[in-house]
């Protein structure tokens, strides 16, 4: 059965509050995207040890680290070089926290994709070499602000790279929001179903202006009932991490923060919204026969 986690900064920048949240819902772990106002690649040895000790005491695993690797301009050599350094530092943190997973992307979106395809593949040769040497997995997330935004595009790149160190990190809501996307479940998911390594969950719906907005989990347009039932049926053994992105009230997170989430401003009001989303998620799982203790009212 799959494990369930929460991305840290969707709750708080305070590690103790994140741990309390995880324990309240009987989660299996946490995923580090930012903590103490730092992205994972900037954590020092003492901070890594503190996270490892506190999560261990709480019986929680660190499921993965989620740096903004390759959220940069594919044509900017200096920026791409800086991001390789981000990857190396993120791997150091992942190893220190006993997790094999480092989340990665595929460059800020430019069209048409085919025009940039060979450069994307070429830019990934060095990350693959680094990951193979370090024994980590690069979880390639489909992200609508990048050039790999759908399950189909994820499948295409992973097949071309043809290495066990790059695996799909599936985000159904990002498929929903992508201009080239299809129904996240089952259409988008079918492309990466056989080797999905990790999953982020959030929900979305079409807003009054015709664009998409984030909404509470299980209240939007994504067929999470079908998605979760499929995970149960195939006995998926990876992890599902809550990535709320929605906030209670009319004021939602600014687009610039959604594209590069992290830090105190992003985490503001996150815990209350994430409690609603996690409760909805666990209620749906219970309805599907996946019962977990520790679901607060």
C-alpha positions, -999 to +999 in steps of 0.1 A: +000+000+000+012+035-007+024+059+019+010+094+025+030+126+032+027+163+032+050+189+016+064+209+044+057+245+033+021+237+026+018+236+064+045+259+079+081+269+079+083+256+115+094+220+115+076+212+148+043+224+133+048+203+102+056+172+124+025+179+146+004+181+115+018+148+102+012+131+135-023+144+138-032+127+105-011+096+111+010+103+080+040+083+070+064+112+063+071+147+050+086+161+018+111+190+021+105+219-002+113+247+021+117+249+059+130+277+081+127+299+051+153+279+032+150+256+001+164+222+007+197+228-012+206+256+013+202+235+044+234+231+064+247+200+082+232+210+116+198+216+100+199+183+082+208+165+114+179+184+132+154+173+106+167+137+107+166+136+145+131+152+149+114+132+122+130+100+135+118+107+170+083+113+156+083+081+136+082+099+103+103+094+071+116+121+049+100+110+016+120+133-006+135+167-012+119+191-037+143+217-050+134+239-080+160+221-102+159+232-138+132+258-133+154+280-154+158+292-190+171+263-211+192+287-233+210+303-203+242+284-198+251+302-166+217+295-150+218+258-161+252+255-145+239+271-113+211+245-113+235+217-116+250+230-083+215+231-068+211+194-078+244+184-062+236+202-030+201+188-030+215+153-033+238+159-003+206+168+017+187+138+004+215+114+014+217+131+048+180+125+053+181+089+040+158+095+010+166+085-026+141+111-042+151+144-056+123+162-075+133+178-108+117+198-137+124+205-173+129+243-179+106+272-181+080+267-208+087+278-244+069+267-275+069+247-296+083+218-275+098+200-305+120+230-313+136+226-279+135+188-276+171+180-284+183+207-260+162+193-232+176+158-237+212+172-240+207+193-208+197+161-189+228+141-197+248+156-168+220+153-142+216+117-152+253+111-148+253+128-114+223+108-102+237+075-114+269+082-095+251+092-063+225+065-063+194+087-062+162+089-082+153+121-101+115+124-099+105+143-131+074+163-122+050+174-150+045+211-144+025+234-166+050+263-163+077+241-177+083+223-210+072+189-196+037+196-184+017+164-191+018+127-186+024+122-223+054+146-224+068+130-192+066+096-209+083+109-240+113+123-221+117+094-197+117+070-226+143+089-245+166+093-214+162+055-209+177+054-174+165+039-141+174+071-123+147+093-139+112+083-130+077+100-133+066+123-105+029+125-113+009+156-106-027+153-119-036+189-112-007+201-133-020+181-162-054+197-157-039+232-158-017+226-188-029+239-222-019+207-238-033+185-210-061+159-210-083+145-183-057+138-155-073+105-147-074+083-166-059+099-197-028+117-184-021+090-158-022+062-183+011+074-198+031+071-166+011+044-147+035+016-151+065+033-135+052+062-115+077+067-086+060+095-066+028+116-067+017+151-057-019+158-051-039+190-052-072+199-069-084+225-093-115+237-111-123+263-138-127+298-124-151+325-134-126+339-159-123+306-177-089+298-162-082+272-136-078+278-099-069+256-070-097+243-048-099+220-017-089+184-024-117+162-037-139+192-045-125+200-080-126+185-115-100+157-110-113+122-106-095+114-074-119+086-066-108+068-098-072+078-093-069+065-058-089+033-066-064+026-094-035+031-070-051+006-046-059-019-074-024-019-088-009-021-052+011+011-057+039+012-031+052+047-036+042+078-019+014+104-023+023+139-010-003+166-003+006+198-022-024+219-012-018+252-031-053+264-021-059+288+007-091+295+027-108+328+017-109+349-014-072+357-014-052+329-031-015+324-036+001+347-062+010+331-095+047+339-090+047+320-057+028+291-072+056+288-099+084+290-073+067+279-040+085+283-007+093+305+022+072+323+048+049+342+024+039+310+006+032+291+039+010+318+053-025+303+061-013+270+047-020+248+077-057+255+080-062+248+043-040+217+043-060+203+072-092+205+051-074+190+021-059+161+041-092+154+058-110+153+025-083+130+011-084+106+040-122+106+040-122+096+003-096+069+009-117+055+038-147+054+015-126+033-009-118+009+020-084+024+028-088+033+065-061+051+084-063+061+121-056+096+133-081+116+112-091+146+134-125+162+131 
